[in-house]
Structures are given as structure tokens and as C-alpha cells.
Amino acid sequence: MTLLDSKPRPGHQFEITGFTGDQVYRERLHEMGLRVGTKVTVLGRAPFRGPLLVRFNTSFLALRNEEAACAQVKAL
């Protein structure tokens, strides 16, 4: 399941298990610091299915739907 497929709600925690999809988005996620094994917490989503706000370690990210769809996750 991807981060977008998981229908994330605020407070849900996931562990990244891999990346799939377009190479550009995978590289972008990697450059932002997301790696396999990273635990992320969903903080919310912008209105009208906008970016997904997540926290990992001490960082905060707003992921576009295309980026969130590339991160394969498992629920914690």
C-alpha cells in the first residue's frame, strides 16, 4: 500500500517500506530525507485533497499526491 492509498488521518503512523513510480518523484523523496525504514506521522491534509503534511524525525514535509503515491508504507 502507498501512503496515498492508506487514507491517512492525522496521528496515523507509518513506516516506509519502499518506493515505486516515477523516478523523478522517487529521487525527490530521497533528497527530502525519506528512506526505507523511516517512520512518518501524518499531521493533516490541505483542503480539496491538497498536500499531505507529515513529520519524520525533526522534519516536516508537505507531500503532493504524486509524491505520496510513490512511498510504499505499512501501518504501525
PQR file with spaces between the fields and no chain letter, atoms N, CA, C, O and H, PARSE charges and radii, in Angstrom:
ATOM       1  N    MET     1       0.853   -1.168    0.000 -0.4000 1.5000
ATOM       2  CA   MET     1       0.000    0.000    0.000 -0.0000 2.0000
ATOM       3  C    MET     1       0.894    1.224    0.000  0.5500 1.7000
ATOM       4  O    MET     1       1.958    1.223    0.619 -0.5500 1.4000
ATOM       5  N    THR     2       0.464    2.272   -0.695 -0.4000 1.5000
ATOM       6  CA   THR     2       1.228    3.518   -0.709 -0.0000 2.0000
ATOM       7  C    THR     2       0.665    4.475    0.338  0.5500 1.7000
ATOM       8  O    THR     2      -0.427    4.276    0.871 -0.5500 1.4000
ATOM       9  H    THR     2      -0.401    2.273   -1.197  0.4000 1.0000
ATOM      10  N    LEU     3       1.430    5.501    0.609 -0.4000 1.5000
ATOM      11  CA   LEU     3       0.986    6.486    1.605 -0.0000 2.0000
ATOM      12  C    LEU     3      -0.326    7.122    1.190  0.5500 1.7000
ATOM      13  O    LEU     3      -1.143    7.454    2.049 -0.5500 1.4000
ATOM      14  H    LEU     3       2.317    5.662    0.177  0.4000 1.0000
ATOM      15  N    LEU     4      -0.548    7.301   -0.091 -0.4000 1.5000
ATOM      16  CA   LEU     4      -1.794    7.897   -0.567 -0.0000 2.0000
ATOM      17  C    LEU     4      -2.955    6.909   -0.469  0.5500 1.7000
ATOM      18  O    LEU     4      -4.071    7.299   -0.125 -0.5500 1.4000
ATOM      19  H    LEU     4       0.115    7.032   -0.789  0.4000 1.0000
ATOM      20  N    ASP     5      -2.698    5.624   -0.769 -0.4000 1.5000
ATOM      21  CA   ASP     5      -3.742    4.593   -0.702 -0.0000 2.0000
ATOM      22  C    ASP     5      -4.220    4.323    0.719  0.5500 1.7000
ATOM      23  O    ASP     5      -5.330    3.833    0.924 -0.5500 1.4000
ATOM      24  H    ASP     5      -1.791    5.307   -1.048  0.4000 1.0000
ATOM      25  N    SER     6      -3.383    4.643    1.693 -0.4000 1.5000
ATOM      26  CA   SER     6      -3.681    4.267    3.076 -0.0000 2.0000
ATOM      27  C    SER     6      -4.772    5.115    3.704  0.5500 1.7000
ATOM      28  O    SER     6      -5.149    4.874    4.851 -0.5500 1.4000
ATOM      29  H    SER     6      -2.481    5.041    1.527  0.4000 1.0000
ATOM      30  N    LYS     7      -5.290    6.104    2.980 -0.4000 1.5000
ATOM      31  CA   LYS     7      -6.293    7.043    3.500 -0.0000 2.0000
ATOM      32  C    LYS     7      -5.843    7.572    4.872  0.5500 1.7000
ATOM      33  O    LYS     7      -6.511    7.368    5.886 -0.5500 1.4000
ATOM      34  H    LYS     7      -4.983    6.300    2.048  0.4000 1.0000
ATOM      35  N    PRO     8      -4.702    8.251    4.869 -0.5600 1.5000
ATOM      36  CA   PRO     8      -4.107    8.677    6.135  0.2800 2.0000
ATOM      37  C    PRO     8      -4.948    9.719    6.858  0.5500 1.7000
ATOM      38  O    PRO     8      -5.550   10.598    6.241 -0.5500 1.4000
ATOM      39  N    ARG     9      -4.972    9.600    8.148 -0.4000 1.5000
ATOM      40  CA   ARG     9      -5.661   10.568    9.012 -0.0000 2.0000
ATOM      41  C    ARG     9      -4.642   11.117    9.994  0.5500 1.7000
ATOM      42  O    ARG     9      -3.634   10.469   10.277 -0.5500 1.4000
ATOM      43  H    ARG     9      -4.483    8.886    8.649  0.4000 1.0000
ATOM      44  N    PRO    10      -4.899   12.301   10.510 -0.5600 1.5000
ATOM      45  CA   PRO    10      -3.953   12.886   11.463  0.2800 2.0000
ATOM      46  C    PRO    10      -3.679   11.940   12.637  0.5500 1.7000
ATOM      47  O    PRO    10      -4.592   11.381   13.245 -0.5500 1.4000
ATOM      48  N    GLY    11      -2.405   11.790   12.923 -0.4000 1.5000
ATOM      49  CA   GLY    11      -1.986   10.934   14.025 -0.0000 2.0000
ATOM      50  C    GLY    11      -1.574    9.537   13.597  0.5500 1.7000
ATOM      51  O    GLY    11      -0.909    8.840   14.363 -0.5500 1.4000
ATOM      52  H    GLY    11      -1.664   12.244   12.429  0.4000 1.0000
ATOM      53  N    HIS    12      -1.948    9.104   12.396 -0.4000 1.5000
ATOM      54  CA   HIS    12      -1.557    7.777   11.915 -0.0000 2.0000
ATOM      55  C    HIS    12      -0.055    7.740   11.677  0.5500 1.7000
ATOM      56  O    HIS    12       0.546    8.701   11.197 -0.5500 1.4000
ATOM      57  H    HIS    12      -2.489    9.670   11.774  0.4000 1.0000
ATOM      58  N    GLN    13       0.533    6.601   12.029 -0.4000 1.5000
ATOM      59  CA   GLN    13       1.968    6.433   11.842 -0.0000 2.0000
ATOM      60  C    GLN    13       2.222    5.304   10.867  0.5500 1.7000
ATOM      61  O    GLN    13       1.536    4.281   10.882 -0.5500 1.4000
ATOM      62  H    GLN    13       0.045    5.820   12.419  0.4000 1.0000
ATOM      63  N    PHE    14       3.213    5.502   10.022 -0.4000 1.5000
ATOM      64  CA   PHE    14       3.582    4.532    9.001 -0.0000 2.0000
ATOM      65  C    PHE    14       5.097    4.389    8.958  0.5500 1.7000
ATOM      66  O    PHE    14       5.846    5.282    9.356 -0.5500 1.4000
ATOM      67  H    PHE    14       3.770    6.333   10.010  0.4000 1.0000
ATOM      68  N    GLU    15       5.520    3.228    8.457 -0.4000 1.5000
ATOM      69  CA   GLU    15       6.935    3.017    8.177 -0.0000 2.0000
ATOM      70  C    GLU    15       7.079    2.851    6.677  0.5500 1.7000
ATOM      71  O    GLU    15       6.315    2.113    6.054 -0.5500 1.4000
ATOM      72  H    GLU    15       4.912    2.502    8.133  0.4000 1.0000
ATOM      73  N    ILE    16       8.043    3.524    6.100 -0.4000 1.5000
ATOM      74  CA   ILE    16       8.273    3.423    4.661 -0.0000 2.0000
ATOM      75  C    ILE    16       8.964    2.096    4.371  0.5500 1.7000
ATOM      76  O    ILE    16       9.997    1.777    4.960 -0.5500 1.4000
ATOM      77  H    ILE    16       8.663    4.123    6.605  0.4000 1.0000
ATOM      78  N    THR    17       8.380    1.330    3.458 -0.4000 1.5000
ATOM      79  CA   THR    17       8.929    0.009    3.125 -0.0000 2.0000
ATOM      80  C    THR    17       9.572   -0.014    1.741  0.5500 1.7000
ATOM      81  O    THR    17      10.256   -0.975    1.390 -0.5500 1.4000
ATOM      82  H    THR    17       7.541    1.589    2.980  0.4000 1.0000
ATOM      83  N    GLY    18       9.356    1.032    0.957 -0.4000 1.5000
ATOM      84  CA   GLY    18       9.950    1.074   -0.374 -0.0000 2.0000
ATOM      85  C    GLY    18       9.396    2.240   -1.161  0.5500 1.7000
ATOM      86  O    GLY    18       8.579    3.022   -0.675 -0.5500 1.4000
ATOM      87  H    GLY    18       8.800    1.813    1.242  0.4000 1.0000
ATOM      88  N    PHE    19       9.868    2.332   -2.396 -0.4000 1.5000
ATOM      89  CA   PHE    19       9.414    3.408   -3.271 -0.0000 2.0000
ATOM      90  C    PHE    19       9.054    2.815   -4.623  0.5500 1.7000
ATOM      91  O    PHE    19       9.673    1.851   -5.074 -0.5500 1.4000
ATOM      92  H    PHE    19      10.532    1.697   -2.791  0.4000 1.0000
ATOM      93  N    THR    20       8.053    3.392   -5.263 -0.4000 1.5000
ATOM      94  CA   THR    20       7.601    2.929   -6.558 -0.0000 2.0000
ATOM      95  C    THR    20       7.199    4.141   -7.386  0.5500 1.7000
ATOM      96  O    THR    20       7.064    5.242   -6.853 -0.5500 1.4000
ATOM      97  H    THR    20       7.550    4.175   -4.897  0.4000 1.0000
ATOM      98  N    GLY    21       7.012    3.947   -8.667 -0.4000 1.5000
ATOM      99  CA   GLY    21       6.529    5.029   -9.504 -0.0000 2.0000
ATOM     100  C    GLY    21       7.627    5.745  -10.245  0.5500 1.7000
ATOM     101  O    GLY    21       8.715    5.207  -10.453 -0.5500 1.4000
ATOM     102  H    GLY    21       7.122    3.052   -9.100  0.4000 1.0000
ATOM     103  N    ASP    22       7.329    6.962  -10.639 -0.4000 1.5000
ATOM     104  CA   ASP    22       8.215    7.782  -11.466 -0.0000 2.0000
ATOM     105  C    ASP    22       9.556    8.025  -10.768  0.5500 1.7000
ATOM     106  O    ASP    22       9.607    8.341   -9.580 -0.5500 1.4000
ATOM     107  H    ASP    22       6.446    7.399  -10.469  0.4000 1.0000
ATOM     108  N    GLN    23      10.623    7.872  -11.527 -0.4000 1.5000
ATOM     109  CA   GLN    23      11.978    8.052  -10.995 -0.0000 2.0000
ATOM     110  C    GLN    23      12.184    9.455  -10.417  0.5500 1.7000
ATOM     111  O    GLN    23      12.870    9.617   -9.407 -0.5500 1.4000
ATOM     112  H    GLN    23      10.581    7.615  -12.492  0.4000 1.0000
ATOM     113  N    VAL    24      11.595   10.463  -11.053 -0.4000 1.5000
ATOM     114  CA   VAL    24      11.760   11.849  -10.591 -0.0000 2.0000
ATOM     115  C    VAL    24      11.208   12.007   -9.176  0.5500 1.7000
ATOM     116  O    VAL    24      11.849   12.616   -8.319 -0.5500 1.4000
ATOM     117  H    VAL    24      11.038   10.331  -11.873  0.4000 1.0000
ATOM     118  N    TYR    25      10.019   11.457   -8.935 -0.4000 1.5000
ATOM     119  CA   TYR    25       9.416   11.570   -7.604 -0.0000 2.0000
ATOM     120  C    TYR    25      10.183   10.755   -6.577  0.5500 1.7000
ATOM     121  O    TYR    25      10.341   11.186   -5.434 -0.5500 1.4000
ATOM     122  H    TYR    25       9.499   10.963   -9.631  0.4000 1.0000
ATOM     123  N    ARG    26      10.665    9.574   -6.973 -0.4000 1.5000
ATOM     124  CA   ARG    26      11.438    8.746   -6.033 -0.0000 2.0000
ATOM     125  C    ARG    26      12.716    9.473   -5.604  0.5500 1.7000
ATOM     126  O    ARG    26      13.072    9.474   -4.426 -0.5500 1.4000
ATOM     127  H    ARG    26      10.537    9.224   -7.901  0.4000 1.0000
ATOM     128  N    GLU    27      13.396   10.085   -6.565 -0.4000 1.5000
ATOM     129  CA   GLU    27      14.613   10.827   -6.231 -0.0000 2.0000
ATOM     130  C    GLU    27      14.292   12.017   -5.339  0.5500 1.7000
ATOM     131  O    GLU    27      15.041   12.331   -4.413 -0.5500 1.4000
ATOM     132  H    GLU    27      13.107   10.083   -7.522  0.4000 1.0000
ATOM     133  N    ARG    28      13.172   12.678   -5.624 -0.4000 1.5000
ATOM     134  CA   ARG    28      12.786   13.834   -4.818 -0.0000 2.0000
ATOM     135  C    ARG    28      12.531   13.436   -3.367  0.5500 1.7000
ATOM     136  O    ARG    28      12.964   14.131   -2.448 -0.5500 1.4000
ATOM     137  H    ARG    28      12.564   12.423   -6.376  0.4000 1.0000
ATOM     138  N    LEU    29      11.828   12.320   -3.158 -0.4000 1.5000
ATOM     139  CA   LEU    29      11.569   11.841   -1.797 -0.0000 2.0000
ATOM     140  C    LEU    29      12.872   11.498   -1.098  0.5500 1.7000
ATOM     141  O    LEU    29      13.047   11.786    0.086 -0.5500 1.4000
ATOM     142  H    LEU    29      11.476   11.756   -3.905  0.4000 1.0000
ATOM     143  N    HIS    30      13.781   10.886   -1.833 -0.4000 1.5000
ATOM     144  CA   HIS    30      15.072   10.522   -1.265 -0.0000 2.0000
ATOM     145  C    HIS    30      15.857   11.780   -0.874  0.5500 1.7000
ATOM     146  O    HIS    30      16.481   11.818    0.187 -0.5500 1.4000
ATOM     147  H    HIS    30      13.639   10.652   -2.795  0.4000 1.0000
ATOM     148  N    GLU    31      15.826   12.799   -1.724 -0.4000 1.5000
ATOM     149  CA   GLU    31      16.523   14.050   -1.426 -0.0000 2.0000
ATOM     150  C    GLU    31      15.914   14.764   -0.221  0.5500 1.7000
ATOM     151  O    GLU    31      16.616   15.476    0.497 -0.5500 1.4000
ATOM     152  H    GLU    31      15.320   12.768   -2.585  0.4000 1.0000
ATOM     153  N    MET    32      14.618   14.578    0.002 -0.4000 1.5000
ATOM     154  CA   MET    32      13.969   15.208    1.149 -0.0000 2.0000
ATOM     155  C    MET    32      14.257   14.459    2.443  0.5500 1.7000
ATOM     156  O    MET    32      13.866   14.905    3.522 -0.5500 1.4000
ATOM     157  H    MET    32      14.048   14.000   -0.581  0.4000 1.0000
ATOM     158  N    GLY    33      14.939   13.325    2.339 -0.4000 1.5000
ATOM     159  CA   GLY    33      15.337   12.599    3.540 -0.0000 2.0000
ATOM     160  C    GLY    33      14.514   11.377    3.858  0.5500 1.7000
ATOM     161  O    GLY    33      14.755   10.722    4.872 -0.5500 1.4000
ATOM     162  H    GLY    33      15.257   12.963    1.462  0.4000 1.0000
ATOM     163  N    LEU    34      13.544   11.049    3.017 -0.4000 1.5000
ATOM     164  CA   LEU    34      12.734    9.855    3.266 -0.0000 2.0000
ATOM     165  C    LEU    34      13.484    8.634    2.758  0.5500 1.7000
ATOM     166  O    LEU    34      13.886    8.585    1.596 -0.5500 1.4000
ATOM     167  H    LEU    34      13.349   11.581    2.193  0.4000 1.0000
ATOM     168  N    ARG    35      13.671    7.656    3.621 -0.4000 1.5000
ATOM     169  CA   ARG    35      14.391    6.430    3.296 -0.0000 2.0000
ATOM     170  C    ARG    35      13.561    5.236    3.738  0.5500 1.7000
ATOM     171  O    ARG    35      12.629    5.376    4.531 -0.5500 1.4000
ATOM     172  H    ARG    35      13.344    7.695    4.565  0.4000 1.0000
ATOM     173  N    VAL    36      13.904    4.064    3.222 -0.4000 1.5000
ATOM     174  CA   VAL    36      13.245    2.839    3.682 -0.0000 2.0000
ATOM     175  C    VAL    36      13.529    2.695    5.176  0.5500 1.7000
ATOM     176  O    VAL    36      14.671    2.821    5.619 -0.5500 1.4000
ATOM     177  H    VAL    36      14.660    3.951    2.578  0.4000 1.0000
ATOM     178  N    GLY    37      12.481    2.431    5.939 -0.4000 1.5000
ATOM     179  CA   GLY    37      12.610    2.298    7.387 -0.0000 2.0000
ATOM     180  C    GLY    37      12.263    3.560    8.148  0.5500 1.7000
ATOM     181  O    GLY    37      12.128    3.528    9.371 -0.5500 1.4000
ATOM     182  H    GLY    37      11.553    2.328    5.580  0.4000 1.0000
ATOM     183  N    THR    38      12.113    4.690    7.433 -0.4000 1.5000
ATOM     184  CA   THR    38      11.741    5.950    8.091 -0.0000 2.0000
ATOM     185  C    THR    38      10.304    5.854    8.594  0.5500 1.7000
ATOM     186  O    THR    38       9.411    5.401    7.878 -0.5500 1.4000
ATOM     187  H    THR    38      12.223    4.716    6.439  0.4000 1.0000
ATOM     188  N    LYS    39      10.097    6.285    9.830 -0.4000 1.5000
ATOM     189  CA   LYS    39       8.751    6.320   10.398 -0.0000 2.0000
ATOM     190  C    LYS    39       8.195    7.734   10.251  0.5500 1.7000
ATOM     191  O    LYS    39       8.822    8.707   10.669 -0.5500 1.4000
ATOM     192  H    LYS    39      10.823    6.653   10.412  0.4000 1.0000
ATOM     193  N    VAL    40       7.007    7.831    9.651 -0.4000 1.5000
ATOM     194  CA   VAL    40       6.374    9.133    9.438 -0.0000 2.0000
ATOM     195  C    VAL    40       5.046    9.188   10.175  0.5500 1.7000
ATOM     196  O    VAL    40       4.349    8.183   10.313 -0.5500 1.4000
ATOM     197  H    VAL    40       6.497    7.041    9.311  0.4000 1.0000
ATOM     198  N    THR    41       4.712   10.379   10.641 -0.4000 1.5000
ATOM     199  CA   THR    41       3.431   10.623   11.300 -0.0000 2.0000
ATOM     200  C    THR    41       2.649   11.610   10.458  0.5500 1.7000
ATOM     201  O    THR    41       3.167   12.665   10.092 -0.5500 1.4000
ATOM     202  H    THR    41       5.278   11.196   10.528  0.4000 1.0000
ATOM     203  N    VAL    42       1.410   11.278   10.149 -0.4000 1.5000
ATOM     204  CA   VAL    42       0.550   12.164    9.368 -0.0000 2.0000
ATOM     205  C    VAL    42       0.004   13.247   10.286  0.5500 1.7000
ATOM     206  O    VAL    42      -0.552   12.958   11.346 -0.5500 1.4000
ATOM     207  H    VAL    42       0.989   10.421   10.446  0.4000 1.0000
ATOM     208  N    LEU    43       0.170   14.493    9.867 -0.4000 1.5000
ATOM     209  CA   LEU    43      -0.320   15.619   10.661 -0.0000 2.0000
ATOM     210  C    LEU    43      -1.603   16.196   10.093  0.5500 1.7000
ATOM     211  O    LEU    43      -2.385   16.801   10.827 -0.5500 1.4000
ATOM     212  H    LEU    43       0.622   14.727    9.006  0.4000 1.0000
ATOM     213  N    GLY    44      -1.833   16.022    8.805 -0.4000 1.5000
ATOM     214  CA   GLY    44      -3.059   16.553    8.212 -0.0000 2.0000
ATOM     215  C    GLY    44      -2.948   16.656    6.716  0.5500 1.7000
ATOM     216  O    GLY    44      -1.951   16.265    6.108 -0.5500 1.4000
ATOM     217  H    GLY    44      -1.199   15.531    8.208  0.4000 1.0000
ATOM     218  N    ARG    45      -3.999   17.191    6.142 -0.4000 1.5000
ATOM     219  CA   ARG    45      -4.045   17.359    4.695 -0.0000 2.0000
ATOM     220  C    ARG    45      -4.665   18.723    4.391  0.5500 1.7000
ATOM     221  O    ARG    45      -5.595   19.164    5.066 -0.5500 1.4000
ATOM     222  H    ARG    45      -4.809   17.508    6.636  0.4000 1.0000
ATOM     223  N    ALA    46      -4.135   19.373    3.372 -0.4000 1.5000
ATOM     224  CA   ALA    46      -4.690   20.652    2.941 -0.0000 2.0000
ATOM     225  C    ALA    46      -6.075   20.422    2.333  0.5500 1.7000
ATOM     226  O    ALA    46      -6.369   19.318    1.873 -0.5500 1.4000
ATOM     227  H    ALA    46      -3.379   19.015    2.823  0.4000 1.0000
ATOM     228  N    PRO    47      -6.924   21.443    2.326 -0.5600 1.5000
ATOM     229  CA   PRO    47      -8.270   21.287    1.773  0.2800 2.0000
ATOM     230  C    PRO    47      -8.254   20.873    0.293  0.5500 1.7000
ATOM     231  O    PRO    47      -7.277   21.085   -0.425 -0.5500 1.4000
ATOM     232  N    PHE    48      -9.346   20.289   -0.120 -0.4000 1.5000
ATOM     233  CA   PHE    48      -9.556   19.859   -1.518 -0.0000 2.0000
ATOM     234  C    PHE    48      -8.496   18.861   -1.979  0.5500 1.7000
ATOM     235  O    PHE    48      -7.967   18.971   -3.086 -0.5500 1.4000
ATOM     236  H    PHE    48     -10.140   20.116    0.463  0.4000 1.0000
ATOM     237  N    ARG    49      -8.194   17.892   -1.126 -0.4000 1.5000
ATOM     238  CA   ARG    49      -7.207   16.839   -1.412 -0.0000 2.0000
ATOM     239  C    ARG    49      -5.845   17.418   -1.788  0.5500 1.7000
ATOM     240  O    ARG    49      -5.171   16.944   -2.702 -0.5500 1.4000
ATOM     241  H    ARG    49      -8.623   17.803   -0.227  0.4000 1.0000
ATOM     242  N    GLY    50      -5.475   18.433   -1.068 -0.4000 1.5000
ATOM     243  CA   GLY    50      -4.184   19.076   -1.278 -0.0000 2.0000
ATOM     244  C    GLY    50      -3.058   18.273   -0.675  0.5500 1.7000
ATOM     245  O    GLY    50      -3.236   17.099   -0.349 -0.5500 1.4000
ATOM     246  H    GLY    50      -6.023   18.818   -0.325  0.4000 1.0000
ATOM     247  N    PRO    51      -1.883   18.897   -0.517 -0.5600 1.5000
ATOM     248  CA   PRO    51      -0.716   18.186    0.002  0.2800 2.0000
ATOM     249  C    PRO    51      -0.966   17.562    1.372  0.5500 1.7000
ATOM     250  O    PRO    51      -1.781   18.029    2.167 -0.5500 1.4000
ATOM     251  N    LEU    52      -0.228   16.489    1.602 -0.4000 1.5000
ATOM     252  CA   LEU    52      -0.303   15.735    2.854 -0.0000 2.0000
ATOM     253  C    LEU    52       0.853   16.191    3.736  0.5500 1.7000
ATOM     254  O    LEU    52       2.014   16.112    3.334 -0.5500 1.4000
ATOM     255  H    LEU    52       0.434   16.109    0.956  0.4000 1.0000
ATOM     256  N    LEU    53       0.539   16.666    4.932 -0.4000 1.5000
ATOM     257  CA   LEU    53       1.574   17.130    5.848 -0.0000 2.0000
ATOM     258  C    LEU    53       2.008   15.975    6.741  0.5500 1.7000
ATOM     259  O    LEU    53       1.195   15.369    7.438 -0.5500 1.4000
ATOM     260  H    LEU    53      -0.404   16.730    5.259  0.4000 1.0000
ATOM     261  N    VAL    54       3.318   15.682    6.706 -0.4000 1.5000
ATOM     262  CA   VAL    54       3.855   14.587    7.524 -0.0000 2.0000
ATOM     263  C    VAL    54       5.060   15.083    8.316  0.5500 1.7000
ATOM     264  O    VAL    54       5.700   16.074    7.965 -0.5500 1.4000
ATOM     265  H    VAL    54       3.978   16.175    6.140  0.4000 1.0000
ATOM     266  N    ARG    55       5.342   14.365    9.389 -0.4000 1.5000
ATOM     267  CA   ARG    55       6.516   14.650   10.213 -0.0000 2.0000
ATOM     268  C    ARG    55       7.345   13.381   10.300  0.5500 1.7000
ATOM     269  O    ARG    55       6.796   12.291   10.464 -0.5500 1.4000
ATOM     270  H    ARG    55       4.822   13.560    9.674  0.4000 1.0000
ATOM     271  N    PHE    56       8.641   13.507   10.195 -0.4000 1.5000
ATOM     272  CA   PHE    56       9.544   12.394   10.460 -0.0000 2.0000
ATOM     273  C    PHE    56      10.779   12.967   11.123  0.5500 1.7000
ATOM     274  O    PHE    56      11.255   14.043   10.761 -0.5500 1.4000
ATOM     275  H    PHE    56       9.087   14.392   10.062  0.4000 1.0000
ATOM     276  N    ASN    57      11.289   12.235   12.096 -0.4000 1.5000
ATOM     277  CA   ASN    57      12.402   12.735   12.923 -0.0000 2.0000
ATOM     278  C    ASN    57      12.053   14.139   13.403  0.5500 1.7000
ATOM     279  O    ASN    57      11.072   14.315   14.125 -0.5500 1.4000
ATOM     280  H    ASN    57      10.902   11.361   12.389  0.4000 1.0000
ATOM     281  N    THR    58      12.842   15.141   13.013 -0.4000 1.5000
ATOM     282  CA   THR    58      12.542   16.521   13.417 -0.0000 2.0000
ATOM     283  C    THR    58      12.104   17.364   12.224  0.5500 1.7000
ATOM     284  O    THR    58      12.076   18.591   12.310 -0.5500 1.4000
ATOM     285  H    THR    58      13.639   14.997   12.426  0.4000 1.0000
ATOM     286  N    SER    59      11.763   16.716   11.115 -0.4000 1.5000
ATOM     287  CA   SER    59      11.412   17.422    9.887 -0.0000 2.0000
ATOM     288  C    SER    59       9.919   17.349    9.588  0.5500 1.7000
ATOM     289  O    SER    59       9.232   16.404    9.979 -0.5500 1.4000
ATOM     290  H    SER    59      11.785   15.719   11.046  0.4000 1.0000
ATOM     291  N    PHE    60       9.444   18.354    8.898 -0.4000 1.5000
ATOM     292  CA   PHE    60       8.066   18.409    8.439 -0.0000 2.0000
ATOM     293  C    PHE    60       8.085   18.536    6.923  0.5500 1.7000
ATOM     294  O    PHE    60       8.892   19.281    6.367 -0.5500 1.4000
ATOM     295  H    PHE    60      10.002   19.121    8.581  0.4000 1.0000
ATOM     296  N    LEU    61       7.189   17.804    6.252 -0.4000 1.5000
ATOM     297  CA   LEU    61       7.103   17.853    4.800 -0.0000 2.0000
ATOM     298  C    LEU    61       5.644   17.954    4.374  0.5500 1.7000
ATOM     299  O    LEU    61       4.755   17.392    5.012 -0.5500 1.4000
ATOM     300  H    LEU    61       6.533   17.199    6.704  0.4000 1.0000
ATOM     301  N    ALA    62       5.417   18.676    3.289 -0.4000 1.5000
ATOM     302  CA   ALA    62       4.113   18.682    2.630 -0.0000 2.0000
ATOM     303  C    ALA    62       4.307   17.920    1.328  0.5500 1.7000
ATOM     304  O    ALA    62       4.985   18.400    0.419 -0.5500 1.4000
ATOM     305  H    ALA    62       6.139   19.133    2.771  0.4000 1.0000
ATOM     306  N    LEU    63       3.715   16.735    1.235 -0.4000 1.5000
ATOM     307  CA   LEU    63       3.889   15.885    0.063 -0.0000 2.0000
ATOM     308  C    LEU    63       2.712   16.034   -0.882  0.5500 1.7000
ATOM     309  O    LEU    63       1.555   15.938   -0.473 -0.5500 1.4000
ATOM     310  H    LEU    63       3.164   16.346    1.974  0.4000 1.0000
ATOM     311  N    ARG    64       3.018   16.270   -2.151 -0.4000 1.5000
ATOM     312  CA   ARG    64       1.962   16.273   -3.165 -0.0000 2.0000
ATOM     313  C    ARG    64       1.432   14.856   -3.307  0.5500 1.7000
ATOM     314  O    ARG    64       2.088   13.890   -2.918 -0.5500 1.4000
ATOM     315  H    ARG    64       3.958   16.348   -2.483  0.4000 1.0000
ATOM     316  N    ASN    65       0.240   14.751   -3.868 -0.4000 1.5000
ATOM     317  CA   ASN    65      -0.358   13.422   -4.056 -0.0000 2.0000
ATOM     318  C    ASN    65       0.539   12.522   -4.889  0.5500 1.7000
ATOM     319  O    ASN    65       0.651   11.330   -4.601 -0.5500 1.4000
ATOM     320  H    ASN    65      -0.292   15.536   -4.184  0.4000 1.0000
ATOM     321  N    GLU    66       1.187   13.072   -5.926 -0.4000 1.5000
ATOM     322  CA   GLU    66       2.069   12.273   -6.780 -0.0000 2.0000
ATOM     323  C    GLU    66       3.249   11.726   -5.992  0.5500 1.7000
ATOM     324  O    GLU    66       3.695   10.604   -6.234 -0.5500 1.4000
ATOM     325  H    GLU    66       1.097   14.040   -6.160  0.4000 1.0000
ATOM     326  N    GLU    67       3.756   12.513   -5.051 -0.4000 1.5000
ATOM     327  CA   GLU    67       4.885   12.078   -4.226 -0.0000 2.0000
ATOM     328  C    GLU    67       4.429   11.050   -3.196  0.5500 1.7000
ATOM     329  O    GLU    67       5.102   10.043   -2.977 -0.5500 1.4000
ATOM     330  H    GLU    67       3.393   13.425   -4.855  0.4000 1.0000
ATOM     331  N    ALA    68       3.283   11.309   -2.563 -0.4000 1.5000
ATOM     332  CA   ALA    68       2.782   10.375   -1.556 -0.0000 2.0000
ATOM     333  C    ALA    68       2.440    9.019   -2.178  0.5500 1.7000
ATOM     334  O    ALA    68       2.536    7.987   -1.514 -0.5500 1.4000
ATOM     335  H    ALA    68       2.737   12.127   -2.741  0.4000 1.0000
ATOM     336  N    ALA    69       2.042    9.024   -3.454 -0.4000 1.5000
ATOM     337  CA   ALA    69       1.699    7.773   -4.130 -0.0000 2.0000
ATOM     338  C    ALA    69       2.930    6.927   -4.427  0.5500 1.7000
ATOM     339  O    ALA    69       2.795    5.745   -4.743 -0.5500 1.4000
ATOM     340  H    ALA    69       1.964    9.863   -3.994  0.4000 1.0000
ATOM     341  N    CYS    70       4.116    7.494   -4.336 -0.4000 1.5000
ATOM     342  CA   CYS    70       5.357    6.755   -4.604 -0.0000 2.0000
ATOM     343  C    CYS    70       5.913    6.073   -3.365  0.5500 1.7000
ATOM     344  O    CYS    70       6.755    5.184   -3.490 -0.5500 1.4000
ATOM     345  H    CYS    70       4.226    8.455   -4.079  0.4000 1.0000
ATOM     346  N    ALA    71       5.473    6.457   -2.180 -0.4000 1.5000
ATOM     347  CA   ALA    71       6.011    5.896   -0.941 -0.0000 2.0000
ATOM     348  C    ALA    71       5.168    4.702   -0.503  0.5500 1.7000
ATOM     349  O    ALA    71       4.001    4.858   -0.141 -0.5500 1.4000
ATOM     350  H    ALA    71       4.789    7.180   -2.078  0.4000 1.0000
ATOM     351  N    GLN    72       5.761    3.514   -0.536 -0.4000 1.5000
ATOM     352  CA   GLN    72       5.070    2.324   -0.038 -0.0000 2.0000
ATOM     353  C    GLN    72       5.259    2.276    1.470  0.5500 1.7000
ATOM     354  O    GLN    72       6.360    2.486    1.977 -0.5500 1.4000
ATOM     355  H    GLN    72       6.709    3.388   -0.829  0.4000 1.0000
ATOM     356  N    VAL    73       4.170    1.998    2.181 -0.4000 1.5000
ATOM     357  CA   VAL    73       4.210    2.058    3.642 -0.0000 2.0000
ATOM     358  C    VAL    73       3.485    0.878    4.269  0.5500 1.7000
ATOM     359  O    VAL    73       2.708    0.179    3.619 -0.5500 1.4000
ATOM     360  H    VAL    73       3.275    1.827    1.769  0.4000 1.0000
ATOM     361  N    LYS    74       3.765    0.679    5.554 -0.4000 1.5000
ATOM     362  CA   LYS    74       2.952   -0.230    6.359 -0.0000 2.0000
ATOM     363  C    LYS    74       2.566    0.528    7.619  0.5500 1.7000
ATOM     364  O    LYS    74       3.349    1.317    8.149 -0.5500 1.4000
ATOM     365  H    LYS    74       4.396    1.247    6.082  0.4000 1.0000
ATOM     366  N    ALA    75       1.365    0.281    8.086 -0.4000 1.5000
ATOM     367  CA   ALA    75       0.860    0.975    9.271 -0.0000 2.0000
ATOM     368  C    ALA    75       1.579    0.465   10.511  0.5500 1.7000
ATOM     369  O    ALA    75       1.921   -0.713   10.606 -0.5500 1.4000
ATOM     370  H    ALA    75       0.730   -0.359    7.655  0.4000 1.0000
ATOM     371  N    LEU    76       1.802    1.363   11.452 -0.4000 1.5000
ATOM     372  CA   LEU    76       2.425    0.982   12.721 -0.0000 2.0000
ATOM     373  C    LEU    76       1.381    0.910   13.809  0.5500 1.7000
ATOM     374  O    LEU    76       1.705    0.605   14.956 -0.5500 1.4000
ATOM     375  H    LEU    76       1.524    2.320   11.375  0.4000 1.0000
